[in-house]
Amino acid sequence: MPQARAPRTAQTPSPDASVPDAPASSGAASGRSGRKQGKPARQPKAAKAFKSSDDWGVFRAVVIGVGILVAGFGLYNLITGTAGLPDASGGEVNPTLESQYRFFAAMMVGVGAAFVAIAVKFQWANMLWLVCLMVFLGGIGRVLSWAFSGTPHFTFIVLMILELAFPPALLVWHRFIAKTSDLRREYSQQAGGTGTDPGIAGGSR
């Protein structure tokens, strides 16, 4: 009689048969590493970029203020003429002098408007030197008038001092901010930032 064969049973792997488990563990590890690689690596923080908008903001405010004062004073003289002068006696008006006076009063309005325009649109920064020169030459004219025609009213002496002192001081201030902005921007770029300067860098714009 044929002998009955014992049913085949699933062979259990031996404890040291760890080869089939390796791909699973490596796959899980690779999956975790893949998920980790999917996230962008954190970049080191760059150095804070230098912005000189605060310095230029104060400078712009001062230039606009000066422009408004000059334009306002010129407009006052344009409307009143020689009658608005402190020493005006209210007598007969010289038409030639009145014509010339109102003409230069209108020029003063233009100078004040130029200051405001320069402060608003910094592309015209080089014009600041020309406008300051015009004001400074006006102060020289007051000095010549004092020397050849006598002492004017003290109000115009104060104006003369301002016209001689303020334009050079404004230009020196402008140059100082431009230089310090360039130095700080270079330092910021060397430190890894991208320095930006919304002001008039060197007055070349």
Secondary structure, DSSP 8 states (H G I E B T S, - for coil): --------------TT--TTHHHHHHHHHHHHHHHHHHS-----------B-HHHHHHHHHHHHHHHHHHHHHHHHHHHHGGGGSTT--S----HHHHHHHHHHHHHHHHHHHHHHHHHH-GGGTTHHHHHHHHHHHHHHHHHHHHHHH----HHHHHHHHHHHHHHHHHHHHHHHHHHHHHHHHHHHHHTT---B--S-GGG--
